[in-house]
């Protein structure tokens, strides 16, 4: 399951118009790290939060980074869900930095009669 940082029209527009899913952490480009564990020492504020919070955030990053080609994912969409299949490309979008949605992964949204499912 991947959800935008905030459930609002702008973040869903990023998802659906660009055929991506995204997570926050826009200060760091996940695609620059083959081993995501090498990123964690760079994220200084992980040291300034409770260990359980840091662990939760690291796990969110790990799950996103470890998405595999053709994994099936669920995207909560207001009071419903959308389904997607993960594609290969990882993107770091400077354009979406202001929405904290820079770390992106391409997906194919499943549709029926041109409507998302």
Residue pairs with C-beta under 8 A, 6 or more apart in sequence:
1 73
1 74
1 75
1 76
2 21
2 22
2 23
2 64
2 73
2 74
2 75
3 75
3 76
4 11
4 12
4 14
4 15
4 22
4 101
5 11
5 22
5 23
5 24
5 99
5 100
5 101
7 76
7 77
7 78
10 99
11 22
11 99
11 101
12 77
14 20
14 22
14 96
14 99
14 101
14 104
15 21
15 22
15 75
16 109
16 116
18 93
18 104
19 87
19 106
19 107
19 108
19 109
20 91
20 104
20 105
20 106
20 107
21 73
21 75
21 84
21 86
21 104
21 105
21 107
22 93
22 96
22 101
22 102
22 103
22 104
22 105
23 60
23 61
23 64
23 101
23 103
24 100
24 101
24 103
25 43
25 61
25 100
25 102
25 103
26 96
26 97
26 100
26 101
26 102
26 103
27 43
28 39
28 42
28 43
28 103
29 92
29 102
29 103
30 36
30 39
30 61
30 64
30 65
30 90
30 92
30 103
31 90
31 91
31 92
31 103
32 92
33 39
33 65
36 61
36 62
36 65
36 66
39 61
40 46
40 58
40 61
46 54
46 57
46 58
47 54
49 57
64 103
64 105
67 73
67 86
67 105
68 86
69 86
69 87
69 88
70 85
70 86
71 85
71 86
72 83
72 84
72 85
72 86
73 83
73 84
73 85
73 86
73 107
74 81
74 82
74 83
75 81
75 82
75 83
75 84
77 116
82 109
82 110
82 116
82 117
83 109
83 110
83 116
83 117
84 107
84 108
84 109
84 110
85 107
85 108
85 110
86 105
86 106
86 107
87 105
87 106
87 107
87 108
88 106
89 105
89 106
90 103
90 104
90 105
91 103
91 104
91 105
91 106
92 102
92 103
92 104
93 101
93 102
93 104
94 102
96 102
96 104
109 116
110 116
110 117
111 117
